[in-house]
Amino acid sequence: MAPVGEMLLIAFVGLAGGIAVGSGMVAFLVVLDIIPRLAQITRSFSKIHAYEGAVVIGSLVFTWVDFSDWRMRLFPAGTALVGLFAGCFVGMLAAALTEIINVLPILAKRVGMGSYMILLLMAMIFGKVIGSLFEWLFY
């Protein structure tokens, strides 16, 4: 068994990582107005509180699922239904992000990297592709 100090350090690093990821998620949703933009695109602004509640409850439930190592056996149609809902979410998120994609050129110009915009985008694309391939093939 590991010493208490080492276990506390591991717990602290895990908690700090969780707070960093959670803060990034909240910043992504709040600063970029993703939920209001999704509601505007779908013309369902009256249901914005339900969308916000769904994001919070979904985050809590799937965090619990991740910690509990819970497994769900679905029949093929059930799996297709879950995939359909996940695809709808990703598609709507992509639609909202296309509205604010001008953030990257503005950011690159402000930090003095305007002339390196193509390299910046290629680094992001290749990083995503390589990370996804690594997770699918090795992890």
C-alpha positions as a Markdown table, in Angstrom:
| # | Residue | x | y | z |
|---|---|---|---|---|
| 1 | Met | 0.0 | 0.0 | 0.0 |
| 2 | Ala | 1.3 | 3.5 | -0.9 |
| 3 | Pro | 2.2 | 5.9 | 1.9 |
| 4 | Val | -0.4 | 8.4 | 3.0 |
| 5 | Gly | 1.5 | 11.4 | 1.6 |
| 6 | Glu | 1.6 | 9.8 | -1.9 |
| 7 | Met | -2.1 | 8.9 | -1.7 |
| 8 | Leu | -2.9 | 12.5 | -0.8 |
| 9 | Leu | -0.7 | 13.8 | -3.6 |
| 10 | Ile | -2.5 | 11.5 | -6.1 |
| 11 | Ala | -5.9 | 12.7 | -4.7 |
| 12 | Phe | -4.9 | 16.3 | -5.0 |
| 13 | Val | -3.7 | 16.0 | -8.6 |
| 14 | Gly | -6.9 | 14.1 | -9.5 |
| 15 | Leu | -9.0 | 16.8 | -7.9 |
| 16 | Ala | -7.0 | 19.6 | -9.5 |
| 17 | Gly | -7.3 | 17.9 | -12.9 |
| 18 | Gly | -11.1 | 17.5 | -12.5 |
| 19 | Ile | -11.5 | 21.1 | -11.5 |
| 20 | Ala | -9.4 | 22.2 | -14.5 |
| 21 | Val | -11.5 | 20.1 | -16.9 |
| 22 | Gly | -14.8 | 21.2 | -15.3 |
| 23 | Ser | -13.7 | 24.8 | -15.4 |
| 24 | Gly | -12.9 | 24.5 | -19.1 |
| 25 | Met | -16.3 | 22.9 | -19.8 |
| 26 | Val | -18.1 | 25.7 | -17.9 |
| 27 | Ala | -16.0 | 28.4 | -19.7 |
| 28 | Phe | -16.7 | 26.8 | -23.0 |
| 29 | Leu | -20.4 | 26.7 | -22.4 |
| 30 | Val | -20.7 | 30.1 | -20.7 |
| 31 | Val | -18.2 | 32.3 | -22.4 |
| 32 | Leu | -19.0 | 31.2 | -25.9 |
| 33 | Asp | -22.8 | 31.1 | -25.2 |
| 34 | Ile | -23.2 | 27.6 | -26.6 |
| 35 | Ile | -26.5 | 26.8 | -24.9 |
| 36 | Pro | -28.3 | 30.0 | -25.8 |
| 37 | Arg | -26.9 | 29.7 | -29.4 |
| 38 | Leu | -28.2 | 26.1 | -29.6 |
| 39 | Ala | -31.6 | 27.3 | -28.4 |
| 40 | Gln | -31.6 | 30.1 | -30.9 |
| 41 | Ile | -30.7 | 27.8 | -33.8 |
| 42 | Thr | -33.5 | 25.4 | -32.8 |
| 43 | Arg | -35.9 | 28.2 | -32.1 |
| 44 | Ser | -36.6 | 26.7 | -28.7 |
| 45 | Phe | -35.4 | 29.6 | -26.5 |
| 46 | Ser | -38.3 | 29.0 | -24.0 |
| 47 | Lys | -36.7 | 25.7 | -23.1 |
| 48 | Ile | -33.2 | 27.1 | -22.2 |
| 49 | His | -33.6 | 26.2 | -18.5 |
| 50 | Ala | -34.3 | 22.6 | -19.5 |
| 51 | Tyr | -31.2 | 22.6 | -21.7 |
| 52 | Glu | -29.0 | 24.0 | -18.9 |
| 53 | Gly | -30.5 | 21.5 | -16.4 |
| 54 | Ala | -29.8 | 18.6 | -18.8 |
| 55 | Val | -26.2 | 19.6 | -19.2 |
| 56 | Val | -25.7 | 19.8 | -15.4 |
| 57 | Ile | -27.6 | 16.5 | -14.7 |
| 58 | Gly | -25.8 | 14.8 | -17.6 |
| 59 | Ser | -22.4 | 15.9 | -16.3 |
| 60 | Leu | -23.2 | 14.6 | -12.8 |
| 61 | Val | -24.7 | 11.3 | -13.9 |
| 62 | Phe | -22.0 | 10.4 | -16.3 |
| 63 | Thr | -19.3 | 11.4 | -13.8 |
| 64 | Trp | -20.9 | 9.0 | -11.4 |
| 65 | Val | -21.1 | 6.3 | -14.2 |
| 66 | Asp | -17.4 | 6.8 | -14.9 |
| 67 | Phe | -16.4 | 6.5 | -11.2 |
| 68 | Ser | -18.7 | 3.4 | -10.6 |
| 69 | Asp | -17.5 | 1.5 | -13.7 |
| 70 | Trp | -21.1 | 0.9 | -14.5 |
| 71 | Arg | -21.9 | -1.1 | -17.7 |
| 72 | Met | -25.0 | -1.1 | -19.8 |
| 73 | Arg | -25.8 | -3.9 | -22.2 |
| 74 | Leu | -28.0 | -2.6 | -25.0 |
| 75 | Phe | -29.7 | -4.3 | -27.9 |
| 76 | Pro | -28.6 | -3.0 | -31.3 |
| 77 | Ala | -31.6 | -0.7 | -31.7 |
| 78 | Gly | -30.9 | 0.8 | -28.2 |
| 79 | Thr | -27.3 | 1.4 | -29.2 |
| 80 | Ala | -28.4 | 3.1 | -32.4 |
| 81 | Leu | -30.8 | 5.3 | -30.4 |
| 82 | Val | -28.0 | 6.4 | -28.0 |
| 83 | Gly | -25.8 | 7.0 | -31.0 |
| 84 | Leu | -28.5 | 9.1 | -32.7 |
| 85 | Phe | -28.9 | 11.3 | -29.6 |
| 86 | Ala | -25.1 | 11.7 | -29.3 |
| 87 | Gly | -24.9 | 12.5 | -33.0 |
| 88 | Cys | -27.6 | 15.1 | -32.6 |
| 89 | Phe | -25.8 | 16.7 | -29.7 |
| 90 | Val | -22.5 | 16.8 | -31.6 |
| 91 | Gly | -24.2 | 18.2 | -34.7 |
| 92 | Met | -25.9 | 20.9 | -32.8 |
| 93 | Leu | -22.7 | 21.8 | -31.0 |
| 94 | Ala | -20.9 | 21.9 | -34.3 |
| 95 | Ala | -23.6 | 24.2 | -35.7 |
| 96 | Ala | -23.2 | 26.6 | -32.8 |
| 97 | Leu | -19.5 | 26.5 | -33.0 |
| 98 | Thr | -19.6 | 27.5 | -36.7 |
| 99 | Glu | -21.2 | 30.7 | -35.6 |
| 100 | Ile | -18.3 | 31.7 | -33.4 |
| 101 | Ile | -15.4 | 30.2 | -35.3 |
| 102 | Asn | -14.0 | 33.7 | -36.0 |
| 103 | Val | -12.6 | 33.5 | -32.4 |
| 104 | Leu | -9.4 | 31.7 | -33.7 |
| 105 | Pro | -8.3 | 34.4 | -36.2 |
| 106 | Ile | -9.0 | 37.2 | -33.7 |
| 107 | Leu | -7.0 | 35.3 | -31.0 |
| 108 | Ala | -4.1 | 34.6 | -33.3 |
| 109 | Lys | -3.9 | 38.3 | -34.4 |
| 110 | Arg | -4.0 | 39.5 | -30.7 |
| 111 | Val | -1.2 | 37.2 | -29.6 |
| 112 | Gly | 0.9 | 38.1 | -32.7 |
| 113 | Met | 0.5 | 34.8 | -34.5 |
| 114 | Gly | -1.6 | 36.0 | -37.4 |
| 115 | Ser | 1.0 | 34.9 | -40.0 |
| 116 | Tyr | 1.1 | 31.4 | -38.5 |
| 117 | Met | -2.7 | 30.8 | -38.7 |
| 118 | Ile | -2.4 | 27.9 | -41.1 |
| 119 | Leu | 0.3 | 26.2 | -38.9 |
| 120 | Leu | -1.9 | 26.8 | -35.8 |
| 121 | Leu | -4.9 | 25.2 | -37.5 |
| 122 | Met | -2.9 | 22.3 | -38.8 |
| 123 | Ala | -1.4 | 21.7 | -35.4 |
| 124 | Met | -4.9 | 21.5 | -33.9 |
| 125 | Ile | -6.1 | 19.2 | -36.7 |
| 126 | Phe | -3.2 | 16.8 | -36.5 |
| 127 | Gly | -3.2 | 16.8 | -32.7 |
| 128 | Lys | -6.9 | 15.8 | -32.7 |
| 129 | Val | -6.4 | 13.1 | -35.4 |
| 130 | Ile | -3.3 | 11.6 | -33.7 |
| 131 | Gly | -4.9 | 11.7 | -30.2 |
| 132 | Ser | -8.0 | 10.0 | -31.5 |
| 133 | Leu | -6.0 | 7.3 | -33.3 |
| 134 | Phe | -4.0 | 6.7 | -30.2 |
| 135 | Glu | -7.1 | 6.3 | -28.1 |
| 136 | Trp | -8.8 | 4.0 | -30.6 |
| 137 | Leu | -5.8 | 1.8 | -31.4 |
| 138 | Phe | -3.9 | 1.6 | -28.1 |
| 139 | Tyr | -6.1 | 2.8 | -25.2 |
